[in-house]
Amino acid sequence: MTITARPRVLVVDDDAAFATMVTEVLQNRGYDAQGTSDAREALELAGDGTFAAAVVDLVMPDADGLDLAQRLKSRSADTEVVILTGHADVGSAIEGIRAGVFDYLQKPSLEIARLERTVKAAVEKSALTRENRRLVEDLAESNRLLRALNDLSERMAGETHLDRLLAALVDAARSLSGAEAARALLLDRHPLGDFVIRRAVGSGESLEGSRFSHEGGIAMLTAHTGEPLRAQQPKSHPGYSARCDEMPTTLPGLVCCPMSRRDTRGVLMVAGRERPFSADDEALLLGLARQGAVAIENAIHEELNRNFSTHVSEMFVSLLDSQDRHFAGHSRAVAAYSDMVTRRLGLSDEERGTIHFAALLHDIGKLMLGPEILSQEGKMNEEAWKLMREHPTRGLEMLRPITKWEGLLPIVHAHHERWDGKGYPRELAGEAIPLGARIVGVAEAFDVMTRRTPQGPRRSPEEALAELEACAGTQFDPLIGRLFVAEYREHAERLGG
């Protein structure tokens, strides 16, 4: 059975007997009434903000009733004040409105029924005021949480590093719920059906690599059923496991929500808060976990793409180095120089990654020419040179079937185009040349000039930089050319120049 607390009413009258009489009447009508004949005591009592109404005498030896009403309202804004007066007039009514008085009652002709109706109305208005304020506060809090969730969603959508993403998710869960501890577990399915913890971020024991059955703790149960679980006393829950569920907090309460999406499975947990976790807290954490699952899936996909790109490009580059012995190490050097430029340009991680791998693979088309052509560089006849000029198009053809590298194709195809339109294979000019190709073109030219090849003697870095400056605006994008020169000179020692 639910027990509802009785509304509290404060009675203030310098006539102690009268104050006692009114207090007892209100107590008999179901109110938690408390009387006093001291204005200072009334203010102290009202300080806790629990009184819904106050019945106050207008004229007292040590206080003015309207002044006391204002001071009571300043202490407890939700307390509705009813004034008892023996000489109500228009002037005092106006002052009463200014003081926030709810109503006036004639003290000499006070009727119990009228007192009861007025106090009841005052209490109802106080309750309505409190409820409205609570709704406004709840709305403000909901809006705050919604903004926080939207902000987090945007941050997570742009985060492709899995551990950083999980750390952001844990921090958000802790701060949004007000919990003392939070943890995210990313799980794999063991061939025998158990769970293996792939990643564990946040509060608690490091569990990575640990194996649990679906009955091995609240976290595993949540992952298995796909349903959130909330427990005020988690250690008393039949599914609790100290090894799996223990987090560093002395406060009660735990909420555990699944993070599931296609092949992604995990849990997001918070624990420890002075006030109990509510259904709203559970819904908030569940929404956060669902957003997290989408972001985790994207991050895992990006991680697989990075691993694929790294391993396959390294294989291709090593194969090219073995065949093009005059230019061994050229591809990696061009990628490093391109990274220097893209960092200075402030490009996004995605754009920088695309240009990096395009730089690594810019000459991959040479593999289709054969070692007999590559060994002739520097003393090629016209027919061999014509074949050599085909390597950007051959590279495009080689990489086209790899859908993950679609963004690399325009760069690989255009890295020998010139700013003045006299390059190959399509004679593109100016900004019609992809930005990545303009960057790789400058980086490649610098590396070729500063290494000893059959094409000619090695130039010093300063000689090569001077050539870049001289050709900026003709062979090279003038902005990229000047930027490369400035960055190289600033970081020459780190680059080995």
C-alpha positions in Angstrom: 0.0 0.0 0.0 1.3 3.5 -0.9 1.4 6.0 1.9 1.0 9.6 0.8 2.7 12.2 3.0 0.2 14.7 4.5 0.6 18.3 3.2 2.4 20.5 5.7 0.9 23.8 6.9 2.5 26.5 9.0 0.3 28.6 11.4 1.8 31.9 12.7 -0.1 34.0 15.2 1.1 36.0 18.2 -1.9 34.7 20.1 -0.6 31.3 21.1 -4.0 29.9 22.0 -5.4 31.0 18.6 -2.4 29.5 16.8 -2.9 26.2 18.7 -6.6 26.2 17.9 -6.1 26.7 14.1 -3.2 24.1 14.1 -5.4 21.5 15.7 -8.3 22.1 13.3 -6.0 21.6 10.4 -4.5 18.5 11.9 -8.0 17.1 12.3 -8.6 17.8 8.6 -5.6 15.7 7.6 -2.8 18.2 7.4 0.6 18.1 9.0 0.1 21.4 10.7 2.6 23.2 13.0 2.0 26.4 14.9 4.2 29.1 16.3 3.7 32.6 17.8 7.3 33.7 17.0 8.0 35.2 13.5 11.7 34.3 13.7 10.9 30.7 14.5 8.4 30.6 11.5 11.2 31.7 9.2 13.5 29.0 10.5 10.8 26.4 10.1 10.0 27.5 6.5 13.7 27.3 5.5 13.4 23.6 4.6 10.9 24.4 1.9 8.5 21.6 2.9 5.4 23.7 3.9 2.8 23.9 1.2 0.9 26.7 2.9 1.2 29.2 5.8 -1.6 30.8 7.7 -0.2 34.1 9.0 -1.7 36.8 11.2 -1.5 40.2 9.6 -0.7 42.2 12.8 1.8 40.9 15.3 3.8 42.7 17.9 7.2 41.8 16.5 6.3 41.5 12.8 4.2 42.8 10.0 2.2 39.9 8.4 2.8 41.1 4.8 6.5 41.5 5.5 6.6 38.1 7.0 4.7 36.7 4.0 7.4 38.1 1.7 10.2 36.7 3.8 8.5 33.3 3.9 8.2 33.3 0.1 11.8 34.2 -0.2 12.7 31.2 2.0 10.2 28.8 0.4 8.9 30.1 -3.0 6.3 27.3 -3.2 4.6 28.1 0.1 1.3 29.8 -0.4 0.5 32.4 2.3 -3.0 33.0 3.7 -3.4 36.2 5.7 -5.7 36.4 8.7 -6.8 40.0 9.2 -9.3 42.0 11.2 -9.4 45.0 8.9 -8.8 44.1 5.3 -9.0 46.9 2.8 -8.0 47.7 -0.8 -4.6 49.0 0.2 -3.7 45.9 2.2 -5.0 43.7 -0.6 -2.7 45.4 -3.1 0.2 45.1 -0.7 -0.7 41.5 -0.3 -0.6 40.8 -4.0 2.9 42.4 -4.1 3.9 40.1 -1.2 2.6 37.1 -3.0 -0.3 36.4 -0.7 -2.7 33.7 -1.8 -5.9 34.9 0.0 -7.2 36.9 2.9 -9.5 35.5 5.7 -11.4 37.7 8.2 -10.1 36.7 11.6 -13.1 37.9 13.7 -15.6 35.9 11.6 -13.4 33.0 10.7 -15.4 29.9 9.8 -13.7 26.5 9.9 -15.2 25.5 6.6 -13.9 28.6 4.9 -10.5 28.1 6.5 -10.4 24.5 5.3 -11.4 25.4 1.7 -8.9 28.2 1.5 -6.0 26.1 2.9 -7.0 23.2 0.6 -6.9 25.6 -2.4 -3.5 27.0 -1.3 -2.1 23.5 -0.8 -3.3 22.5 -4.3 -1.8 25.6 -5.9 1.5 24.9 -4.1 1.5 21.3 -5.3 0.7 22.5 -8.8 3.6 25.0 -8.7 6.0 22.3 -7.5 4.8 19.9 -10.2 5.1 22.6 -12.9 8.6 23.4 -11.7 9.5 19.7 -11.7 8.2 19.3 -15.2 10.2 22.3 -16.4 13.3 21.0 -14.6 12.7 17.6 -16.1 12.3 19.1 -19.6 15.4 21.1 -19.1 17.3 18.0 -18.0 15.8 16.0 -20.9 17.0 18.7 -23.3 20.4 18.7 -21.7 20.7 14.9 -22.0 19.4 15.0 -25.6 22.0 17.6 -26.5 24.6 15.6 -24.8 23.5 12.5 -26.7 23.5 14.3 -30.0 27.0 15.7 -29.3 28.3 12.3 -28.3 26.7 10.8 -31.4 28.5 13.2 -33.6 31.8 12.6 -31.8 31.4 8.9 -32.0 30.4 9.0 -35.7 33.8 10.7 -36.4 35.9 8.4 -34.2 37.4 5.5 -36.0 39.8 4.3 -33.3 38.0 1.6 -31.3 39.7 2.2 -28.0 39.1 5.9 -28.0 35.5 5.3 -29.0 34.9 2.9 -26.1 36.6 5.4 -23.7 34.3 8.2 -24.9 31.3 5.9 -24.5 32.3 5.1 -20.9 32.9 8.7 -20.0 29.5 9.7 -21.4 27.8 6.9 -19.5 29.4 7.9 -16.3 28.7 11.7 -16.6 25.1 11.4 -18.0 24.0 8.9 -15.4 25.8 10.5 -12.5 27.3 7.1 -11.7 30.5 6.6 -9.8 31.8 3.9 -12.2 31.2 2.8 -15.8 32.6 0.1 -18.1 32.2 -1.1 -21.7 32.8 -4.7 -22.7 33.1 -5.8 -26.3 32.5 -9.5 -26.7 33.3 -12.3 -29.2 31.5 -15.6 -29.4 33.6 -18.6 -28.5 33.1 -21.7 -30.7 31.6 -23.5 -27.8 29.0 -20.7 -27.3 30.6 -18.8 -24.4 31.6 -15.2 -24.5 35.2 -14.0 -24.8 36.0 -10.4 -23.8 37.8 -8.7 -26.7 38.0 -5.2 -25.2 37.3 -3.9 -21.7 37.4 -0.2 -21.1 36.6 1.7 -17.9 36.3 0.9 -14.2 37.0 -2.5 -12.8 39.4 -5.4 -13.3 41.0 -5.9 -16.7 39.0 -8.8 -18.3 40.4 -8.9 -21.8 40.8 -12.4 -23.1 38.6 -13.8 -20.3 36.0 -16.4 -21.1 32.5 -16.5 -19.6 29.3 -18.5 -20.1 26.1 -16.6 -20.7 25.3 -17.3 -17.0 28.7 -16.0 -15.8 27.5 -12.6 -14.6 24.9 -9.9 -15.0 26.9 -8.5 -18.0 27.0 -11.8 -19.8 23.3 -12.4 -19.1 22.5 -9.0 -20.6 24.6 -9.7 -23.6 22.9 -13.1 -24.0 19.3 -11.9 -23.7 19.7 -8.5 -25.3 17.6 -7.0 -22.5 18.8 -4.3 -20.1 19.0 -5.1 -16.4 18.8 -2.8 -13.4 19.5 -3.8 -9.8 19.6 -1.6 -6.7 21.5 -4.3 -4.9 23.4 -6.1 -7.7 25.3 -8.5 -5.3 22.0 -9.9 -4.3 21.0 -10.6 -7.9 21.1 -14.4 -8.7 23.1 -13.7 -11.8 25.8 -11.6 -10.1 29.5 -12.5 -10.5 32.1 -10.7 -8.6 34.7 -11.4 -11.3 32.5 -10.2 -14.2 30.4 -7.5 -12.6 32.4 -6.0 -9.7 33.3 -2.3 -10.2 35.1 0.1 -7.8 32.3 1.8 -5.9 30.9 1.6 -2.4 27.5 3.0 -3.5 24.6 0.7 -4.5 23.0 0.3 -7.8 23.9 -1.1 -11.3 22.5 -0.7 -14.8 23.7 -2.9 -17.6 22.6 -2.5 -21.2 23.3 -4.5 -24.3 25.3 -3.1 -27.2 24.2 -5.3 -30.1 24.1 -4.7 -33.8 24.6 -7.4 -36.5 28.0 -8.8 -35.6 28.7 -6.4 -32.8 28.0 -7.7 -29.2 28.9 -6.0 -25.9 27.5 -4.3 -22.8 27.6 -0.9 -21.3 27.5 -0.7 -17.5 27.2 1.9 -14.8 27.3 1.4 -11.1 27.2 3.3 -7.8 25.0 6.3 -7.1 23.5 7.7 -3.9 19.9 7.9 -5.3 18.5 4.7 -7.0 18.8 4.3 -10.7 15.4 4.8 -12.4 13.7 3.5 -15.4 14.6 6.8 -17.1 18.3 6.2 -16.3 18.0 2.7 -17.8 16.3 4.1 -21.0 19.1 6.8 -21.3 21.8 4.2 -21.0 20.1 1.9 -23.4 19.9 4.7 -26.0 23.6 5.5 -25.4 24.4 1.8 -25.8 22.5 1.6 -29.1 24.3 4.6 -30.5 27.6 3.1 -29.3 26.9 -0.2 -31.0 26.5 1.6 -34.4 29.7 3.6 -33.8 31.6 0.5 -32.7 30.5 -1.4 -35.8 31.7 1.5 -38.0 35.0 1.7 -36.1 35.6 -2.1 -36.5 34.8 -1.7 -40.2 37.4 1.1 -40.4 39.9 -0.9 -38.4 39.5 -3.8 -40.8 39.9 -1.4 -43.8 43.1 0.1 -42.3 44.5 -3.4 -41.6 43.6 -4.5 -45.2 45.1 -1.4 -46.7 48.2 -1.6 -44.6 48.9 -5.2 -45.3 48.1 -5.3 -49.0 49.8 -2.1 -49.8 53.0 -3.3 -48.0 52.9 -6.4 -50.1 52.5 -4.5 -53.3 55.2 -2.0 -52.4 57.7 -4.7 -51.4 57.0 -6.5 -54.7 57.6 -3.2 -56.6 60.8 -2.5 -54.7 62.1 -6.0 -55.7 61.5 -5.3 -59.4 62.3 -1.6 -59.6 65.7 -1.8 -57.8 66.7 1.7 -58.8 63.7 3.1 -56.9 63.6 0.8 -53.9 62.1 2.8 -51.0 60.7 5.4 -53.3 57.0 4.7 -52.6 57.4 4.8 -48.8 59.4 8.1 -49.1 56.7 9.7 -51.2 54.0 8.6 -48.7 56.0 10.2 -45.9 56.5 13.5 -47.8 52.8 13.5 -48.7 51.9 12.9 -45.0 54.0 16.0 -44.2 51.9 18.1 -46.6 48.5 16.8 -45.6 49.2 17.4 -42.0 50.1 21.0 -42.7 47.0 21.4 -44.8 44.9 20.2 -41.8 43.0 17.6 -43.9 40.7 15.1 -42.1 42.0 11.7 -41.0 40.0 10.1 -43.8 41.4 12.4 -46.5 45.0 12.0 -45.1 44.6 8.2 -45.1 43.4 8.1 -48.7 46.3 10.3 -49.9 48.8 8.2 -47.8 47.8 4.9 -49.4 47.6 6.5 -52.9 51.2 7.8 -52.4 52.3 4.3 -51.4 50.7 2.8 -54.5 51.1 5.6 -57.0 53.7 3.6 -59.1 51.9 0.2 -58.7 51.2 0.2 -62.4 54.9 -0.3 -63.1 54.4 -4.0 -62.0 52.5 -4.5 -65.3 55.5 -3.3 -67.3 57.9 -6.0 -66.4 61.5 -5.8 -65.0 62.9 -5.5 -68.5 61.3 -2.1 -68.9 62.1 -1.0 -65.3 65.7 -1.8 -65.7 66.0 0.6 -68.7 65.0 3.7 -66.8 67.3 6.6 -67.8 68.3 5.2 -71.1 65.0 4.0 -72.6 64.2 4.2 -76.2 61.0 5.9 -77.5 59.0 2.7 -77.4 60.0 1.9 -73.8 59.3 5.5 -72.7 55.9 5.3 -74.2 55.2 2.2 -72.2 56.5 3.8 -69.0 54.1 6.7 -69.5 51.3 4.2 -69.3 52.0 3.2 -65.7 49.4 5.6 -64.1 46.6 4.1 -66.3 47.9 0.6 -65.6 47.8 1.4 -61.9 44.2 2.5 -62.2 43.3 -0.7 -63.9 45.1 -2.8 -61.3 43.4 -1.1 -58.3 40.0 -0.6 -59.8 38.6 -4.1 -58.7 39.5 -3.3 -55.1 36.3 -1.4 -54.0 37.9 -0.4 -50.7 40.4 1.7 -52.6 38.0 3.5 -54.9 39.1 6.8 -53.4 42.8 6.1 -54.4 42.1 5.8 -58.1 41.9 9.5 -59.2 45.1 10.2 -57.3 47.1 7.2 -58.8 45.8 8.0 -62.3 46.7 11.7 -62.1 50.0 11.9 -60.2 52.0 12.7 -63.4 49.6 15.5 -64.5 51.1 19.1 -64.5 49.6 22.3 -63.3 50.1 23.8 -66.8 48.3 20.9 -68.5 51.4 19.4 -70.1 51.4 16.2 -68.0 50.1 12.8 -68.7 48.0 10.7 -69.2 45.1 13.1 -69.8 46.7 16.5 -69.8 44.7 17.8 -66.9 45.5 21.3 -65.7 45.2 23.4 -62.5 42.5 22.4 -60.0 41.1 19.8 -62.4 43.9 17.7 -61.1 42.8 16.0 -57.8 44.4 17.6 -54.7 45.9 14.3 -53.7 47.6 13.9 -57.1 49.0 17.4 -56.8 50.5 16.6 -53.4 51.9 13.2 -54.5 53.3 14.8 -57.7 55.4 17.3 -55.7 56.5 14.6 -53.2 57.5 12.2 -55.9 59.5 14.8 -57.8 61.4 15.7 -54.7 62.3 12.1 -53.9 63.4 11.4 -57.5 65.6 14.4 -57.5 67.3 13.5 -54.2 68.2 9.9 -55.0 70.8 8.5 -57.4 69.1 6.9 -60.4 69.9 6.0 -64.0 68.1 9.3 -64.9 70.8 11.4 -63.4 73.0 12.3 -60.4 71.6 12.8 -57.0 70.7 16.5 -56.1 71.0 17.9 -52.7 67.8 18.7 -50.8 68.4 22.4 -51.2 68.9 22.0 -55.0 65.7 19.9 -55.2 63.8 22.5 -53.1 65.0 25.3 -55.4 63.8 23.3 -58.4 60.3 22.9 -56.8 60.2 26.7 -56.2 61.2 27.4 -59.8 58.6 25.0 -61.2 55.7 26.1 -58.9 53.0 27.4 -61.1 54.1 25.4 -64.2 54.8 21.8 -63.3 53.5 22.0 -59.7 50.5 23.5 -57.9 52.1 26.8 -56.6 50.5 26.5 -53.2 51.5 22.9 -52.7 55.0 23.5 -54.0 55.7 26.4 -51.7 54.1 24.6 -48.7 56.3 21.5 -49.3 59.4 23.7 -49.4 58.5 25.5 -46.2 57.6 22.3 -44.4 60.7 20.4 -45.5 63.0 23.1 -44.4 61.2 23.3 -41.0 61.3 19.5 -40.5 64.4 18.6 -42.5 66.2 17.1 -39.5 63.3 14.8 -38.6 62.9 13.8 -42.3 66.6 13.0 -42.6 67.4 15.9 -44.9 
